[in-house]
Amino acid sequence: MGKLTIEISDEVEKELRTFIALDGYRRGKLSKVVEESIKEYISKHKILVENDEIQYLI
């Protein structure tokens, strides 16, 4: 499993933590939300990652 260190604005962090807390904060939930968001972003921008290679499908 990979590990990323990122920086986001205080406003986005606050909204994200509030959103996660609404459903009851559980271990790993923040990571799950971020991972799903990244997958959505990749899908939306038509980027395919396969065998550690990135293909732009535009």
VODODREN-319169 format. One record per residue: x, y, z of N, C-alpha, C in turn. Coordinates in Angstrom, 3 decimals, always signed. Example, Ala and Ser with C-alpha at 12.3 -4.5 7.8 and 13.67 -1.06 7.14 Angstrom:
2
{{+13.190 -5.690 +7.800} {+12.300 -4.500 +7.800} {+13.200 -3.300 +7.800}};
{{+12.850 -2.250 +7.080} {+13.670 -1.060 +7.140} {+12.900 +0.030 +7.870}};
end
This chain:
58
{{+0.851 -1.163 +0.000} {+0.000 +0.000 +0.000} {+0.896 +1.224 +0.000}};
{{+0.562 +2.189 -0.847} {+1.352 +3.414 -0.960} {+0.967 +4.432 +0.097}};
{{+1.848 +5.385 +0.290} {+1.595 +6.449 +1.259} {+1.961 +7.769 +0.598}};
{{+1.039 +8.728 +0.656} {+1.264 +10.051 +0.086} {+1.195 +11.091 +1.193}};
{{+2.014 +12.101 +1.067} {+1.922 +13.253 +1.950} {+1.513 +14.426 +1.064}};
{{+0.371 +15.023 +1.369} {-0.149 +16.097 +0.532} {-0.471 +17.310 +1.387}};
{{-0.643 +18.437 +0.736} {-1.090 +19.647 +1.405} {-2.353 +20.119 +0.718}};
{{-3.380 +20.423 +1.505} {-4.616 +20.991 +0.996} {-4.951 +22.210 +1.835}};
{{-5.813 +23.048 +1.305} {-6.162 +24.261 +2.046} {-6.888 +23.896 +3.333}};
{{-6.803 +24.784 +4.307} {-7.492 +24.570 +5.581} {-8.991 +24.418 +5.366}};
{{-9.539 +25.196 +4.432} {-10.974 +25.151 +4.149} {-11.402 +23.776 +3.637}};
{{-10.646 +23.225 +2.692} {-10.971 +21.906 +2.141} {-10.820 +20.834 +3.207}};
{{-9.763 +20.928 +4.007} {-9.566 +19.956 +5.077} {-10.733 +19.976 +6.062}};
{{-11.167 +21.157 +6.439} {-12.274 +21.284 +7.384} {-13.549 +20.668 +6.812}};
{{-13.847 +20.976 +5.540} {-15.037 +20.413 +4.902} {-14.957 +18.893 +4.805}};
{{-13.784 +18.381 +4.452} {-13.592 +16.943 +4.327} {-13.782 +16.244 +5.668}};
{{-13.172 +16.764 +6.703} {-13.296 +16.146 +8.030} {-14.730 +16.240 +8.557}};
{{-15.411 +17.347 +8.262} {-16.815 +17.485 +8.655} {-17.671 +16.458 +7.927}};
{{-17.448 +16.300 +6.643} {-18.184 +15.328 +5.840} {-17.996 +13.909 +6.380}};
{{-16.765 +13.572 +6.694} {-16.467 +12.223 +7.198} {-17.095 +12.012 +8.570}};
{{-17.075 +13.035 +9.400} {-17.631 +12.928 +10.755} {-19.146 +12.742 +10.742}};
{{-19.825 +13.218 +9.713} {-21.288 +13.104 +9.643} {-21.749 +11.651 +9.694}};
{{-20.961 +10.756 +9.117} {-21.320 +9.338 +9.081} {-20.633 +8.558 +10.195}};
{{-19.975 +9.238 +11.085} {-19.265 +8.567 +12.176} {-17.843 +8.248 +11.759}};
{{-16.904 +8.888 +12.379} {-15.495 +8.715 +12.014} {-15.015 +7.318 +12.407}};
{{-14.451 +6.615 +11.431} {-13.884 +5.285 +11.665} {-12.487 +5.218 +11.062}};
{{-11.679 +4.354 +11.625} {-10.308 +4.179 +11.157} {-10.296 +3.838 +9.663}};
{{-9.509 +4.581 +8.894} {-9.345 +4.312 +7.474} {-10.366 +4.999 +6.579}};
{{-11.356 +5.645 +7.182} {-12.407 +6.265 +6.372} {-11.866 +7.433 +5.547}};
{{-11.005 +8.240 +6.118} {-10.423 +9.359 +5.383} {-9.655 +8.840 +4.163}};
{{-8.862 +7.805 +4.343} {-8.107 +7.224 +3.233} {-9.044 +6.699 +2.159}};
{{-10.135 +6.072 +2.565} {-11.092 +5.524 +1.601} {-11.720 +6.637 +0.766}};
{{-12.132 +7.721 +1.422} {-12.739 +8.849 +0.702} {-11.752 +9.462 -0.283}};
{{-10.508 +9.648 +0.142} {-9.496 +10.233 -0.734} {-9.205 +9.300 -1.905}};
{{-9.077 +7.997 -1.647} {-8.811 +7.044 -2.724} {-9.951 +7.034 -3.742}};
{{-11.191 +7.029 -3.272} {-12.337 +7.054 -4.187} {-12.339 +8.337 -5.010}};
{{-11.958 +9.450 -4.386} {-11.909 +10.730 -5.092} {-10.848 +10.719 -6.184}};
{{-9.704 +10.142 -5.898} {-8.628 +10.059 -6.891} {-9.060 +9.171 -8.054}};
{{-9.687 +8.043 -7.757} {-10.187 +7.159 -8.825} {-11.196 +7.894 -9.705}};
{{-12.085 +8.654 -9.080} {-13.080 +9.443 -9.822} {-12.388 +10.464 -10.717}};
{{-11.372 +11.130 -10.191} {-10.630 +12.127 -10.961} {-9.966 +11.481 -12.174}};
{{-9.323 +10.352 -11.957} {-8.661 +9.645 -13.058} {-9.680 +9.240 -14.112}};
{{-10.804 +8.692 -13.677} {-11.856 +8.270 -14.600} {-12.406 +9.466 -15.387}};
{{-12.635 +10.554 -14.700} {-13.189 +11.758 -15.323} {-12.248 +12.336 -16.371}};
{{-10.961 +12.245 -16.133} {-9.975 +12.808 -17.047} {-9.420 +11.778 -18.027}};
{{-10.077 +10.628 -18.077} {-9.739 +9.579 -19.035} {-8.255 +9.205 -19.014}};
{{-7.776 +8.925 -17.830} {-6.398 +8.477 -17.660} {-6.454 +7.008 -17.252}};
{{-5.720 +6.173 -17.935} {-5.693 +4.753 -17.633} {-4.328 +4.396 -17.056}};
{{-4.341 +3.795 -15.880} {-3.101 +3.342 -15.266} {-3.123 +1.825 -15.273}};
{{-2.167 +1.231 -15.973} {-2.122 -0.225 -16.097} {-0.669 -0.669 -16.095}};
{{-0.347 -1.615 -15.244} {+1.024 -2.129 -15.144} {+2.036 -0.993 -14.953}};
{{+1.705 -0.073 -14.054} {+2.564 +1.070 -13.735} {+2.848 +1.989 -14.930}};
{{+1.993 +1.929 -15.969} {+2.117 +2.832 -17.111} {+0.869 +3.698 -17.183}};
{{+1.060 +4.959 -17.535} {-0.059 +5.890 -17.637} {-0.335 +6.146 -19.113}};
{{-1.598 +5.987 -19.495} {-2.018 +6.271 -20.866} {-3.091 +7.349 -20.815}};
{{-2.916 +8.382 -21.615} {-3.901 +9.449 -21.708} {-4.813 +9.124 -22.886}};
{{-6.104 +8.977 -22.617} {-7.040 +8.525 -23.632} {-7.790 +9.671 -24.293}};
{{-7.244 +10.847 -24.284} {-7.947 +12.015 -24.825} {-7.834 +12.026 -26.337}};
end
